[in-house]
Amino acid sequence: MATVTSEIDIDMPISTVYNQWTQFETFPQFMGGVDSVTQLSDTLTAWQVSIAGVSREFEAEIVEQSPDERVAWNSTSGEEHSGVVTFHRLEADRTRVALQLTWQPQGVVETIGALLQVDDIQIDRDLHRFKELIEQNGFETGAWRGNVDRAPDSTGR
């Protein structure tokens, strides 16, 4: 498994940044390699991606969501991956977004890319494009502020 972490500070209020992040169908506007995201339900999305000339499809389920704090997901079909994005209020109009993504590279190209940290570079670029998008717009294009409670772990918590 490969793990990528990145963070960026955005000059917008935390609720605005969080609200825009929940607009998954807009991800192709700032995420390289993401062709489309379709919101199937409040917690399920279908993705079409093209990475290194290879097209793939998968579904991902939101497994934890707390407005202005975090969104966590796991793939349910196709590509094996999971991740979490957290939102941190730095000032009234300044927010830190921290992203952690874990995925299973497939094939030689993806494995070499992960070893060379090409995925880290891509995630950094994507977060910078997200920052540009939200700061240039000056507002979010929508919001979903529902809660999704994390399932209890093996200890029952």
C-alpha positions in Angstrom: 0.0 0.0 0.0 1.2 3.5 -0.8 0.3 6.5 1.5 0.3 10.1 0.5 -0.1 13.0 2.9 -0.4 16.7 2.1 -1.7 19.9 3.5 -2.4 23.4 2.4 -3.6 26.6 4.0 -6.5 28.4 2.3 -7.5 32.0 2.8 -11.2 31.3 3.4 -13.4 30.4 6.4 -13.5 26.8 7.4 -17.2 26.3 6.6 -16.7 27.6 3.0 -13.8 25.3 2.5 -15.5 22.3 3.9 -18.7 23.0 2.0 -16.8 23.1 -1.3 -15.0 19.9 -0.5 -18.3 18.1 -0.1 -19.2 18.9 -3.7 -17.6 15.7 -5.0 -18.9 16.1 -8.6 -16.6 19.2 -8.9 -13.5 17.3 -8.2 -12.5 17.0 -11.9 -12.1 20.8 -11.9 -9.0 20.5 -9.6 -8.0 16.9 -9.5 -5.7 15.6 -12.2 -6.6 12.2 -13.5 -10.2 12.4 -12.3 -12.6 12.3 -15.3 -15.8 12.3 -13.3 -17.4 11.8 -9.9 -21.1 10.9 -9.6 -22.9 11.3 -6.3 -25.0 8.1 -6.0 -26.3 8.9 -2.5 -25.3 11.0 0.5 -22.5 8.6 1.3 -21.7 6.8 -2.0 -19.8 8.1 -5.1 -18.8 6.6 -8.4 -15.4 7.6 -9.9 -13.9 7.4 -13.3 -10.2 8.1 -13.4 -7.4 8.0 -16.0 -4.0 7.6 -14.6 -0.8 7.0 -16.6 -3.0 6.1 -19.6 -5.1 3.6 -17.7 -8.8 4.2 -17.2 -10.5 2.8 -14.1 -13.8 3.0 -12.3 -14.6 2.5 -8.7 -17.1 3.4 -5.9 -16.2 5.0 -2.6 -18.3 5.2 0.5 -18.0 8.0 3.1 -17.5 6.1 6.4 -17.2 9.2 8.6 -18.2 12.8 8.2 -18.3 15.7 10.6 -19.1 19.2 9.3 -16.1 21.5 9.3 -13.9 18.7 10.7 -13.4 15.6 8.6 -14.5 13.4 5.8 -13.2 9.8 5.6 -13.9 7.2 2.9 -13.1 3.7 1.8 -13.4 2.2 -1.7 -16.2 -0.4 -2.0 -15.4 -1.7 -5.5 -12.6 -1.3 -8.0 -9.5 0.5 -6.9 -8.4 -0.3 -3.3 -8.0 2.9 -1.4 -9.1 4.9 1.6 -8.5 8.4 2.9 -9.4 11.2 5.2 -9.4 14.9 4.8 -9.4 17.2 7.9 -10.2 20.9 8.2 -8.5 23.1 10.8 -9.5 26.6 11.6 -6.3 28.7 11.8 -8.1 32.1 11.8 -11.5 33.4 11.0 -10.7 33.5 7.3 -7.9 30.9 7.1 -8.2 27.1 7.0 -5.7 24.3 6.8 -6.8 21.3 4.8 -4.9 18.0 5.5 -5.3 15.0 3.2 -4.2 11.5 3.7 -4.7 8.9 1.0 -3.8 5.2 1.1 -4.0 3.2 -2.1 -2.8 0.0 -3.7 -0.6 0.6 -6.8 -1.4 -1.8 -9.6 1.2 -2.8 -12.1 4.8 -1.7 -12.7 4.1 1.9 -13.7 2.0 2.7 -10.6 4.4 0.9 -8.3 7.4 2.9 -9.7 5.3 6.1 -9.6 4.5 5.5 -5.9 8.2 4.7 -5.1 9.2 8.0 -6.9 6.5 9.8 -5.0 4.8 10.9 -8.2 1.5 10.5 -6.3 2.7 13.0 -3.7 3.4 15.6 -6.3 0.0 15.0 -7.9 -1.9 15.4 -4.6 0.1 18.6 -3.8 -0.9 20.0 -7.2 -4.5 19.0 -6.7 -4.7 20.8 -3.3 -3.1 23.9 -4.8 -5.8 23.9 -7.6 -8.5 23.4 -5.0 -7.1 26.4 -3.1 -7.1 28.5 -6.3 -10.6 27.4 -7.2 -12.1 28.3 -3.8 -10.1 31.5 -3.3 -10.9 32.8 -6.8 -14.6 32.0 -6.5 -14.8 33.5 -3.0 -17.7 31.2 -2.2 -18.7 27.5 -2.2 -20.8 26.1 -5.0 -22.9 24.0 -2.6 -22.8 22.1 0.6 -23.7 18.9 2.3 -23.4 19.2 6.1 -24.7 15.8 7.2 -23.0 13.7 9.8 -21.8 10.2 9.2 -20.9 8.4 12.4 -17.8 6.1 12.3 -18.6 2.4 12.8 -17.4 1.0 16.1 -14.0 -0.6 15.9 -13.1 -4.0 17.4 -13.2 -2.6 20.9 -16.8 -1.4 20.5 -15.8 2.3 20.5 
